[in-house]
């Protein structure tokens, strides 16, 4: 074999190797994107499916009915997640908790969004803007759980009071985020053009600034919902949230903690796993939204 033929063969092999490497990288990127999309769909199914299951499915046991003859039973064919210290079915109560905890967190986030975003969009300049930010800074200096506990105690307790308390805690985040977006976009050419042709401040804020910042606000809303779930669980664990016998993940965990010292792990483990599953799903959805927004930005 001549030297020229050997060089051509090596060049061909190197070229094929480079193509194979490129195809492998493209395949990994495609698999990564597909796996992220699949995870986001599964996460959305969990978020939507748990409350719907609590509403429409026939639960195997009554989540509000104690049974003194079935107290602290381990998981079995009748009680899939076992029973708690009062004889209540842990599986039914875990599913039933989603019907309350998830809507409360979503409602609190929605109220915080409606309050915080307009305030942030108009708090960029002037005395009113400075006053708004000083109030926000005062709230940020206090622990979240302390504000929530004090607010609920003052309002009397109940699901509605929990929603308002969490919304009060979460609203400053949206104020800061929307204000930062408004300040960064205020010098953009399309905003300056809108101001130059005489658009009202409200139109500029919502039609020009908010429309170009809704992605980060949507990501923050998803993360705030996850944080609201954690706050709800903490409040119920402390006995400040929703009143029993209505089940909630935090209260179930608190009830199950006393059983752990006897080796009865299931009463606390399953609601804790459900809470972690939902919070993890919300974080996956937030990551998927952020990736989508980044791809949109790159294509512009």
C-alpha positions in Angstrom: 0.0 0.0 0.0 1.4 3.4 -1.0 1.9 6.2 1.4 -0.7 8.3 -0.4 -3.3 5.6 0.1 -2.5 5.3 3.8 -2.8 9.0 4.3 -6.2 9.0 2.6 -7.4 6.1 4.7 -6.3 7.8 7.9 -8.0 11.0 6.8 -11.2 9.1 6.0 -11.2 7.4 9.4 -10.5 10.7 11.2 -13.4 12.3 9.3 -15.7 9.4 10.1 -14.6 9.7 13.8 -15.3 13.4 13.8 -18.8 12.9 12.3 -19.5 10.1 14.8 -18.5 12.4 17.7 -20.6 15.2 16.3 -23.6 12.8 15.9 -23.1 11.6 19.5 -23.0 15.2 20.8 -26.2 16.0 18.8 -27.8 12.8 20.1 -26.9 13.7 23.7 -28.3 17.2 23.3 -31.5 15.8 21.7 -31.9 13.3 24.5 -31.2 16.0 27.1 -33.9 18.2 25.7 -36.4 15.3 25.3 -35.7 14.1 28.9 -36.3 17.7 30.2 -39.6 17.9 28.3 -40.7 14.5 29.5 -39.8 15.4 33.1 -41.7 18.7 32.8 -44.8 16.8 31.5 -44.6 14.3 34.3 -44.2 17.1 36.9 -47.2 18.9 35.5 -49.2 15.7 35.6 -48.3 15.3 39.3 -49.3 18.9 40.1 -52.6 18.6 38.3 -53.3 14.9 39.0 -53.0 14.9 42.8 -55.8 17.5 43.4 -58.0 15.9 40.7 -57.5 12.5 42.3 -58.6 13.9 45.6 -61.7 15.5 44.1 -62.9 12.8 41.6 -61.4 9.5 42.7 -63.1 7.3 45.3 -60.5 7.1 48.1 -60.2 3.6 49.7 -60.9 4.9 53.2 -62.6 8.0 54.6 -59.7 10.5 55.3 -61.7 12.1 58.1 -62.9 9.0 59.9 -60.8 7.6 62.8 -60.9 3.9 63.6 -59.8 2.9 67.1 -59.4 -0.7 66.0 -56.9 0.1 63.3 -54.5 2.5 65.1 -50.8 2.6 64.0 -51.1 -0.2 61.5 -48.2 -0.8 59.1 -48.8 -0.6 55.3 -50.9 -3.5 54.2 -53.4 -4.5 51.5 -56.3 -2.6 53.1 -54.3 0.5 54.3 -51.7 1.0 51.6 -49.7 3.6 53.5 -50.7 2.2 56.9 -52.7 4.2 59.6 -51.8 6.9 62.0 -52.1 7.1 65.8 -55.8 7.8 65.5 -56.5 5.0 63.1 -56.9 7.2 60.0 -55.8 5.9 56.6 -52.5 7.6 55.7 -52.9 7.0 51.9 -56.4 8.7 51.8 -55.2 11.6 54.0 -52.1 12.1 51.9 -54.2 12.3 48.7 -56.8 14.4 50.4 -54.2 16.9 51.6 -53.4 17.8 48.0 -56.9 19.2 47.6 -56.2 21.8 50.2 -52.5 22.5 50.2 -52.0 22.9 46.5 -54.9 25.3 45.9 -53.9 27.4 48.9 -50.3 27.7 47.6 -51.6 28.6 44.1 -54.1 31.1 45.4 -51.5 32.8 47.6 -49.1 33.0 44.7 -51.8 34.5 42.4 -52.7 37.2 45.0 -49.0 38.0 45.5 -48.5 38.2 41.8 -51.5 40.6 41.3 -50.3 42.8 44.2 -46.5 42.7 43.7 -46.1 43.1 39.9 -48.0 46.4 39.5 -46.3 47.8 42.5 -42.9 46.9 41.2 -43.6 48.2 37.7 -44.5 51.6 39.1 -42.0 51.8 42.0 -39.0 52.7 39.8 -39.0 56.5 40.4 -40.5 59.1 42.6 -41.4 59.4 46.3 -44.1 56.8 46.0 -41.6 54.3 44.5 -39.1 54.9 47.4 -41.9 54.5 50.0 -42.9 51.2 48.4 -39.4 49.9 48.4 -38.8 50.9 52.0 -41.8 48.9 53.1 -40.6 45.9 51.0 -37.1 46.2 52.7 -38.8 46.2 56.1 -40.7 42.9 55.2 -37.5 41.4 53.9 -35.7 42.0 57.2 -38.2 39.8 59.1 -38.2 36.0 59.0 -40.9 34.7 56.6 -42.4 32.2 59.1 -42.6 34.8 61.8 -44.6 37.1 59.6 -46.9 34.3 58.5 -47.5 33.1 62.1 -48.3 36.6 63.4 -50.5 37.4 60.5 -52.6 34.2 60.9 -52.9 34.7 64.6 -54.1 38.2 64.1 -56.6 37.2 61.4 -57.9 34.1 63.4 -56.8 31.2 61.3 -58.4 29.2 58.5 -57.6 28.5 54.9 -58.5 32.1 53.8 -56.2 33.6 56.4 -53.4 31.3 55.4 -53.7 32.4 51.8 -53.6 36.1 52.7 -50.7 35.6 55.1 -48.6 33.7 52.5 -49.5 36.3 49.8 -48.4 39.0 52.2 -45.0 37.3 52.6 -44.5 36.5 48.9 -45.6 39.8 47.4 -42.3 41.6 48.1 -40.4 39.1 45.9 -42.6 40.1 42.9 -42.2 43.8 43.7 -38.4 43.5 43.6 -38.4 41.3 40.5 -40.8 43.4 38.5 -39.0 46.6 39.6 -35.7 45.3 38.5 -37.2 44.3 35.1 -38.8 47.7 34.7 -35.5 49.5 35.5 -33.5 47.3 33.1 -36.0 47.7 30.2 -36.8 51.3 30.8 -33.9 52.4 28.6 -34.8 50.0 25.8 -35.5 51.6 22.4 -39.0 50.3 22.1 -39.9 51.7 25.6 -38.4 55.0 24.7 -40.3 55.0 21.4 -43.5 54.2 23.2 -43.0 57.1 25.6 -42.0 59.4 22.7 -45.3 58.8 20.9 -47.3 59.6 24.0 -48.2 56.1 25.4 -49.6 56.3 29.0 -47.4 55.0 31.8 -49.8 52.1 32.4 -49.6 51.0 28.8 -45.9 51.3 28.8 -45.6 49.3 32.0 -47.9 46.4 30.9 -47.8 46.4 27.1 -44.0 47.0 26.7 -42.2 46.2 29.9 -44.3 43.4 31.4 -44.6 41.6 28.1 -40.8 41.3 27.8 -40.3 40.3 31.5 -43.2 37.8 32.0 -40.8 34.9 31.6 -38.8 35.6 34.7 -41.9 36.5 36.6 -43.5 33.2 35.6 -40.4 31.3 36.8 -40.6 33.2 40.1 -44.3 32.4 40.4 -43.6 28.7 40.1 -40.8 28.9 42.7 -43.0 30.9 44.9 -45.7 28.3 44.8 -43.1 25.7 45.9 -42.0 28.0 48.7 -45.7 28.6 49.7 -46.1 24.8 50.0 -43.1 24.7 52.3 -44.5 27.5 54.4 -48.0 25.9 54.6 -46.4 22.7 55.8 -44.4 24.5 58.4 -47.4 26.4 59.6 -49.5 23.2 59.8 -46.6 21.5 61.6 -46.6 24.2 64.2 -50.4 23.9 64.5 -51.1 27.4 63.2 -52.6 26.6 59.8 -55.7 24.7 58.8 -57.7 23.3 61.6 -58.0 19.5 62.1 -59.5 17.1 61.2 -58.9 18.5 57.8 -55.7 16.7 56.6 -52.6 18.6 55.5 -49.1 17.3 54.8 -47.5 19.5 57.5 -50.0 18.4 60.2 -49.6 14.7 59.1 -45.9 14.9 59.5 -46.2 16.5 62.9 -48.6 13.7 64.0 -46.2 11.1 62.6 -43.1 12.4 64.3 -44.4 11.1 67.7 -44.7 7.6 66.1 -41.1 7.6 64.8 -39.6 6.8 68.3 -41.7 3.6 68.2 -40.3 2.6 64.8 -43.6 3.5 63.1 -42.2 5.5 60.2 -45.0 5.5 57.6 -47.3 8.1 59.2 -44.6 10.8 58.7 -42.7 9.4 55.7 -45.5 9.2 53.1 -46.8 12.8 53.5 -43.2 14.0 53.6 -42.5 12.2 50.3 -45.7 13.6 48.8 -44.6 17.1 49.8 -41.1 16.7 48.4 -42.5 15.2 45.2 -44.8 18.2 44.6 -42.1 20.8 45.5 -39.6 18.9 43.2 -42.1 18.9 40.4 -42.7 22.7 40.7 -38.9 23.2 40.6 -38.7 21.0 37.4 -41.4 23.1 35.8 -39.6 26.3 36.7 -36.4 25.0 35.2 -38.3 24.0 32.0 -39.8 27.4 31.7 -36.4 29.1 32.2 -34.9 26.8 29.5 -37.7 27.7 27.1 -37.3 31.4 27.7 -33.5 31.2 27.1 -34.1 29.4 23.8 -36.5 32.1 22.8 -34.0 34.8 23.6 -31.3 33.0 21.6 -33.5 32.9 18.5 -34.3 36.6 18.6 
